[in-house]
Amino acid sequence: MLKQLHLVLIFVTAASATSAQYIPKFDIQGHRGARGLMPENTIPAFLTALDSGVTTIELDVVVTKDKQLVLSHEPWMAASICYDSAGGIMADKDEKKFNIYQMTYTQVSKFDCGAKENGEFPEQKKISASKPLLRDVIVAVENRIKSYNYYEVDYNIEIKSSPETDKKFHPSIDVYSELIYELLDEYLPLDRVVIQSFDFRVLKYWHEKHPEIRLSALVGNTKSIDTNLEQLGFLPSVYSPQYKLIDKAKVQYLHSKKIRVIPWTVNDTRDMLALKGMGVDGLITDYPNRSRRFRMTLNIPNKSGR
């Protein structure tokens, strides 16, 4: 009897230790789809990301005048990647005149944001492409997963807002958020959704109104982790800093709080390996084809010393 009790205690202790252990999967996120390979935030970019083996697709959502949810990093037509509706070149100084929040989706769809040469990404294939609707992207991705028997991916959706641009380039935080929530609730299991933002007002809103949704705090400042978390007011699922702002000690500190660490935007393979060695939980990258082969690599140091 004593022997049996001893075995039970050993089993319970081992089970408790296992449940307390922090072992997330390594998450490769295709930034704006696969921006290094295809025009950003377009359906071809997301399909390329899937073919490259991502576990999450990362995207940006803005709102049109007629309350359609469109994929775009800027809430206007960026002159660096888009031709105007007549196929002409836009001047940088004029791009904010093409405010997506003041345009209907019919107007938005007439801009070609895929065929223009992008010198920042020489490997990017140029194809004619308009900014797609979020629902069309989800349908295309889910159909690709089913057709090719891929694993289901998560959707990391950035809400683009700031106090300075409220009701000028986007609706109020509550309206913005609820438009996205309602569409996601219709098209996806919510356990496959992450909402991210630099605007902590957004994360606070979702934390209160939709606590079942995982949240990611995007960070580009040099404040301490504690300062940022204090400003946020709760512990997010993910802390997502610019990759040069993270080190092994910070990763370990965040892990002690059960917060995953997924830095952005990591394109150099040496940086990918160095960050993997620090113990990060994933990477956001423009080149998911480069990062896929490092998914199972363990703690290989960066020989370049960078």
Secondary structure, 3 states (H helix, E strand, C coil): CHHHHHHHHHHHHHHHHHHHCCCCCCEEEECCCCCCCCCCCCHHHHHHHHHCCCCEEEEEEEECCCCCEEECCCCECCCCCCECCCCCECCHHHHHHCEHHHCCHHHHCCCCCCCCCCCCCCCCCCCCCCCCEHHHHHHHHHHHHHHHCCCCCEEEEEECCCHHHECCCECCHHHHHHHHHHHHHHHCCHHHEEEEECCHHHHHHHHHHCCCCEEEEEECCCCCHHHHHHHHCCCCCEEEEEHHHCCHHHHHHHHHCCCEECCECCCCHHHHHHHHHHCCCEEEECCHHHHHHHCCCCCCCCCCCC
